[in-house]
C-alpha cells in the first residue's frame, strides 16, 4: 500500500553496473508541510535520490512516491504536485525570461498563481524579463528557475542547492518564501551544502553518506546533542560543585570567570546558576555544522 506522505521512499536504490552503488536501501518519509534538509558531501547520493523522486532516473530497487503517486507507474500525477529546481539548472538561452516562464506555465495544468509575488520578492522586473536568458548573470538565471518551479504553488517543493549564485539578500528572501509556503501546508525538500540555511529553515534533517541514509533527526534534537562552550562570570569566589550537573567537562577557573563545556540540555545548569546570581553567562549556540562535521568524522553516536 503506497503511503500518502508528501515524499515516501522505501528500499530505494540505484546502481550502475555491478560495482557502482549510487544509492542503497533508502527508507525516508517526508510529511505534508514539513521542511526537510537533505545533507551530504559531494557524491553522497543526494542528487541521485532527487532524480529518482522525480522519475528522471529509474530505481534499481525499491520505490518512491510523491503524494501517493508512484513515480514508476503514475509519474505525471506525481510531477503535477511537485516543483523542482535542479543544481545544474538549464534554460533555453535564446529566449527571454518572460517567454520561458510563459512556456513553462502553459505546460502545467495549474495556473501560475504565485508568479507576481515571486518576481517581486526576487527583484525580477519587466526590463529583466524582457532580456534573453543568455544575457542573464548566474544569479538572475537561478532566480528565474526558482520562479519557474514555484509559480504554480506546488504541494511539494524539491530544491537542489537552490541558493547557488544568489547574493545574501536574495538567499534570505528565498528562505522567507519557503518558510511561508511551509506554513501554508506545502512540503519543502531542501538539499544544500549551506548548513546555516538548513539550520534556519528546516524541521528535520536527513544525512546521507556513501549512498546510505546515515540518520534522520529533528534539527532541535541535533542541536541539543552537541557540546557547547560555556563561560560564567561571578561577583566573587564560587565553588564549581554548587552548579555542577551531568555533562560538564573541561572546567577551568580563572579568578571569577569559570570556563567549561556542556553536553546535552542546558536547562539543569541554568537552574543551578540562577540560584548563584552570576553577573554574566555566555553559552555558545550549538550549530548544525558541528553536528554534521562530527558525524562525518565518525565520532558521533
C-alpha positions in Angstrom: 0.0 0.0 0.0 1.5 3.3 -1.1 1.9 6.0 1.6 0.2 9.3 1.1 3.1 11.2 2.6 4.4 14.1 0.6 7.5 12.0 -0.3 7.8 8.3 0.5 10.8 6.2 -0.4 11.0 2.5 0.5 14.1 0.4 -0.1 15.2 2.9 -2.7 18.4 2.1 -4.5 20.3 2.9 -7.7 23.3 1.0 -9.1 25.3 1.5 -12.3 26.6 -1.9 -13.2 27.7 -4.4 -10.6 30.3 -2.3 -8.9 28.8 1.2 -8.5 26.0 1.6 -6.0 25.0 5.3 -6.0 22.1 4.8 -3.5 21.2 1.8 -1.4 18.2 0.9 0.8 16.8 4.4 1.4 13.7 4.4 3.6 12.5 8.0 4.0 9.1 9.6 4.6 8.5 13.4 4.5 5.3 14.6 5.9 3.0 17.2 4.4 4.0 20.7 5.4 7.4 19.5 6.7 10.7 21.3 5.8 13.4 18.6 5.5 17.0 19.4 5.0 18.9 16.8 2.9 22.6 16.9 3.6 25.7 15.0 2.5 29.0 15.7 0.8 29.5 15.6 -3.0 29.0 12.1 -4.3 26.9 11.0 -1.2 23.8 10.3 -3.3 21.7 13.5 -2.7 21.1 14.3 -6.4 20.6 10.7 -7.3 17.8 10.5 -4.7 16.1 13.6 -6.1 16.3 12.4 -9.6 14.7 9.1 -8.6 12.0 11.0 -6.7 11.2 12.9 -9.9 11.3 9.9 -12.2 14.4 11.3 -14.1 16.1 8.0 -13.1 14.5 4.6 -12.6 15.4 2.8 -9.4 17.3 -0.4 -9.4 15.5 -1.4 -6.2 12.6 -0.1 -4.1 10.1 2.6 -4.9 9.4 6.3 -4.4 6.2 8.3 -4.5 5.0 11.9 -4.3 1.6 12.5 -2.6 0.8 8.8 -3.1 1.7 8.7 -6.8 4.3 6.1 -7.5 7.0 7.5 -9.9 7.2 4.2 -11.7 3.5 3.9 -12.6 2.0 7.4 -12.2 4.8 9.9 -12.9 2.7 12.7 -14.5 0.4 12.9 -11.5 3.4 13.0 -9.2 5.1 15.7 -11.1 1.9 17.8 -11.2 2.3 18.1 -7.4 6.0 18.9 -7.5 8.1 22.0 -8.2 11.8 21.3 -8.8 14.9 23.4 -9.1 18.0 21.3 -10.1 21.5 22.0 -9.0 22.6 22.2 -12.7 19.8 24.5 -13.9 19.5 24.5 -17.7 17.4 27.2 -19.5 16.9 28.0 -23.2 19.4 30.9 -23.6 18.0 32.4 -26.8 14.5 33.3 -25.4 13.6 36.0 -23.0 12.9 35.3 -19.3 9.2 36.1 -19.8 8.8 33.7 -22.7 10.5 31.0 -20.7 8.1 31.5 -17.8 5.1 31.6 -20.1 6.1 28.5 -22.0 6.5 26.5 -18.7 3.2 27.9 -17.4 1.4 26.5 -20.5 2.8 23.1 -19.9 1.4 22.9 -16.4 -2.2 22.1 -15.5 -2.3 24.7 -12.8 -2.2 28.5 -13.2 1.0 30.4 -12.2 -0.8 32.0 -9.2 2.5 32.9 -7.3 4.4 34.4 -10.3 3.9 38.1 -9.5 4.8 37.6 -5.8 7.9 35.6 -6.6 9.1 38.1 -9.3 8.7 41.0 -6.8 10.5 39.2 -4.0 13.4 38.2 -6.2 13.7 41.6 -7.9 12.9 40.3 -11.5 11.3 43.4 -13.1 9.8 43.8 -16.6 13.1 45.0 -18.1 15.0 42.0 -16.9 12.3 39.6 -18.1 12.5 41.2 -21.5 16.1 40.2 -21.9 17.3 37.0 -23.5 18.5 34.5 -20.9 21.9 34.4 -22.4 22.4 37.9 -21.1 21.5 36.9 -17.5 24.0 36.6 -14.8 24.2 33.3 -12.9 22.1 34.7 -10.0 19.5 36.0 -12.4 19.2 32.6 -14.1 18.8 31.0 -10.7 16.1 33.4 -9.7 14.2 32.7 -12.9 14.5 29.0 -12.3 13.0 29.5 -8.8 10.1 31.4 -10.2 9.5 28.8 -12.9 9.5 26.0 -10.3 7.3 27.7 -7.7 4.9 29.8 -9.7 2.2 27.1 -9.7 2.3 26.9 -5.9 3.3 23.2 -5.9 2.4 21.0 -3.0 5.9 19.5 -2.8 8.9 21.8 -3.4 12.1 20.0 -4.2 15.2 22.1 -4.3 18.8 21.0 -5.1 21.3 23.7 -3.9 18.7 26.5 -4.6 20.7 29.4 -3.2 23.7 28.8 -5.5 24.5 32.1 -7.3 22.2 34.2 -5.1 23.5 37.1 -3.0 22.8 37.1 0.7 19.8 39.3 0.4 18.2 37.0 -2.1 19.1 34.0 -0.1 17.3 35.4 2.9 14.2 36.3 0.8 14.1 32.7 -0.6 14.2 31.2 2.8 11.4 33.5 4.0 9.3 32.5 1.0 9.9 28.8 1.7 9.0 29.2 5.3 5.8 31.0 4.3 4.9 28.2 1.9 5.5 25.6 4.6 3.1 27.5 6.9 0.6 27.2 4.1 0.9 23.5 4.1 3.5 23.0 1.4 6.3 20.5 1.8 9.9 21.7 1.3 12.7 19.2 0.5 15.8 21.3 0.7 19.2 19.8 -0.4 22.1 22.0 0.5 25.7 22.3 1.4 25.0 25.5 3.3 24.3 24.2 6.8 23.3 27.5 8.2 20.4 27.6 5.8 19.2 24.2 6.8 19.6 25.1 10.5 17.4 28.2 9.9 14.7 26.7 7.7 14.2 23.0 8.4 12.3 21.0 11.0 14.2 17.7 10.4 17.4 16.8 8.6 18.4 13.6 6.8 22.1 12.9 6.2 23.4 10.6 3.5 26.9 9.2 3.2 28.2 6.8 0.5 24.7 6.2 -0.8 23.2 5.2 2.5 21.0 7.1 4.9 23.1 8.0 7.9 20.3 9.5 10.1 17.0 11.3 10.2 16.6 13.6 13.2 14.8 16.7 14.4 17.1 19.7 14.0 16.4 20.7 17.6 17.4 17.2 18.8 20.7 17.5 17.0 21.4 20.9 18.5 20.7 19.6 22.0 23.1 16.7 21.5 26.2 18.8 20.8 28.7 20.1 23.1 28.5 23.9 24.0 31.2 26.2 25.3 30.1 28.0 28.5 31.6 31.0 30.3 30.2 32.2 33.6 31.3 35.4 35.4 30.6 35.6 39.2 30.9 38.6 41.5 33.0 36.6 43.9 34.6 33.2 44.6 32.2 30.3 43.8 32.8 26.6 44.3 32.0 24.8 40.9 30.4 22.0 42.9 27.5 24.4 43.5 26.4 24.3 39.9 27.9 21.1 38.6 25.5 19.0 36.6 25.9 16.0 34.3 27.5 16.9 31.0 30.0 19.5 32.4 33.7 18.8 31.4 37.0 20.6 30.9 36.3 23.0 33.8 38.8 25.9 34.2 38.5 28.7 36.8 40.3 32.0 36.2 39.6 34.3 39.0 35.8 34.9 39.0 35.4 33.5 35.5 34.5 29.8 35.0 35.1 28.1 31.7 33.8 24.7 30.7 32.0 22.6 28.1 28.5 21.3 28.4 26.9 18.3 26.6 23.2 18.0 26.4 20.3 20.1 27.7 21.5 23.4 29.3 18.3 23.7 31.4 19.5 22.0 34.6 22.7 24.1 34.5 20.8 27.3 34.2 18.5 26.3 37.1 21.6 25.8 39.3 23.3 29.0 38.2 20.1 31.0 38.8 20.4 30.4 42.5 24.0 31.7 42.4 23.2 35.0 40.7 26.1 35.2 38.3 26.9 38.6 36.7 27.0 37.1 33.2 26.6 33.8 31.4 27.7 33.1 27.9 26.6 29.8 26.2 27.8 29.3 22.6 24.9 28.2 20.5 25.2 24.6 19.3 25.5 24.7 15.5 24.2 22.1 13.0 27.5 22.4 11.3 29.3 21.0 14.3 26.9 18.0 14.3 27.5 17.4 10.6 31.2 17.5 10.9 31.2 15.2 13.9 29.1 12.7 12.1 31.3 12.6 9.1 34.4 12.4 11.2 32.8 9.3 12.7 32.9 10.5 16.3 29.1 10.8 17.0 26.8 8.1 18.1 
